[in-house]
């Protein structure tokens, strides 16, 4: 099975990918993560928000 997770951070894309750790608290047996998309918001000429769209696959027992 798979779920799609959207996450954002004001620090970095790497920080936004911590969504996997957060998802693992309720979704067990995570097997892989696919980064579908990365984007950023810009405010006053500076990146202000990093966003990732992840697909998380997991095994159902």
MIZADREN-250845 format. One record per residue (C-alpha): residue in three letters; x, y, z. Coordinates in steps of 0.1 Angstrom, whole numbers, plus 2048, in hexadecimal, padded with zeros to 3 digits. Example, Ala and Ser with C-alpha at 12.3 -4.5 7.8 and 13.67 -1.06 7.14 Angstrom:
MIZADREN-250845
ALA87B7D384E/SER8897F5847/
end
This chain:
MIZADREN-250845
UNK800800800/UNK80A8247FD/UNK80084680B/UNK8098697FF/UNK817881819/UNK81D8A6815/UNK8358B782C/UNK8458D9830/UNK8618EA843/UNK86F90D846/UNK8938FF849/UNK89A8E682C/UNK88C8CB815/UNK89F8B282B/UNK88C8BE849/UNK86B8BC837/UNK87389782F/UNK871890855/UNK84D88984C/UNK857865849/UNK86186386D/UNK840873877/UNK82C85C861/UNK83E83D870/UNK82D845891/UNK80B83A883/UNK815827863/UNK82880786A/UNK83E7F2852/UNK84980F83C/UNK85E800820/UNK86781D809/UNK862842802/UNK8608537E0/UNK8658797DE/UNK84B8837C5/UNK8508A87C5/UNK8648C37D7/UNK85B8E87D6/UNK8629087E9/UNK8509297F1/UNK86294A7ED/UNK85C969802/UNK86F9897FC/UNK8889787E5/UNK89095C7FF/UNK885938802/UNK86D93881F/UNK85D91581E/UNK8698F4810/UNK84F8DA806/UNK8518B57FD/UNK83789D7F0/UNK83F8797FA/UNK8308587F1/UNK83683F80E/UNK83181A807/UNK82B802823/UNK8227DD829/UNK8007D4837/UNK8027B584D/
end
